[in-house]
């Protein structure tokens, strides 16, 4: 049975307090042990009313993941592989690739004797450098953000 309770010590909501049926549960936020006797008066209606009261005060925090690791689709796209669904990351990567493509297209003719092949080769090299460079930059950025 899933039961939502409020920690009497820190006002943190514990969304899945199923182990409370055994007589006690540990609050993930403050690590205090909560007994069944301490939360007997916490009916679902009381918990909902208290949640609204705390939300008005700005004291309700989002439920925390126990492991701190991404779950579900976020796990696949963040850890394994897959499309990046972060809009800002995609815009950054598109701009970085475009800028490096333009730089490569500008440098290419300076290195070769003919203009057209220099532009094409330089643009391609700029595209590849921009793709890998921006991908590596995002990888390092995300590594420090997590």
JOMOPE-V467951 format. One line per field, one symbol per residue. ss: DSSP state (A for helix, B for strand, O for the rest). psi: psi as a letter, one per 30 degrees, with the letter a starting at -180 (. if undefined). burial: I if it has 16 or more other ideal C-beta (glycine too) atoms within 10 Angstrom, else O. Layout:
BEGIN
ss=???
psi=???
burial=???
END
This chain:
BEGIN
ss=OOOOBBOOOOOOBBOOOAAAAAOBBBOOOOOOBBBAAAAOOOOAAAAAAAAAAAAAAOOOOOOOOOOOOOOAAAAAAAAAOOOOOOAAAAAAAAAAAAAAAAAAAAAAAAAOOOAAAAAAAAAAAAAAAAAAAAAAAAAAAAAAAO
psi=kkkklkkfeggkkjeiheffffflkkkfefgkkkleefgefileeeeeeeeeeeeefgfklkkkkefglklbeeeefeedllkjgjeeeeeeeeeeeeeeeeeefeeeffflekeeeeeeeeeeeeeeeeeeeeeeeeeeeeeff.
burial=OOIOIIIOOOIIIIOOIOOIOOOOIOIOOOOOOIOOOIIOOIOOOOIOOOOOOIOOOOOIOOOOOOOOOOOOOOOOOIOOOOOOOOOOOOOOIOOIIOOIIOIIIOIIIOOOOOOOOIIOIIIOIIIOIIOOOIOOOIOOOOOOOO
END
